[in-house]
Amino acid sequence: MDKTSISAVSRACEIVGGKSALARAVGVKPATVAQWCTGERPVPPSKCIGIEKATKRSVRVEQILPELDWGFIRGSVKAIAEAV
């Protein structure tokens, strides 16, 4: 993970009240969040979405994993929802 991603996860922790609170919000152990904060382990895309929701979009998925084409993903989800 790059410094921008690490910073985004750390900011998410501050917003929700700490590593344990973020862990509870996204369904992982606090040790996993600690590894995200140091860059030891990348944040899985599905957890990025949870972080965005937990922070009420103050931290965006694009900030956590900028290498993913989130615009395409968001557009695909919208298209599927409209087709149903």
WOQUIVEN-V89515 format. One record per helix or strand of 2 or more residues. SS is the DSSP state (H for helix, E for strand). FROM is the first residue (numbers start at 1). LEN is the number of residues. If there is no record, write none. Layout:
ss=SS from=FROM len=LEN
ss=SS from=FROM len=LEN
This chain:
ss=H from=3 len=14
ss=H from=19 len=8
ss=H from=30 len=9
ss=H from=45 len=10
ss=H from=61 len=4
ss=H from=70 len=14
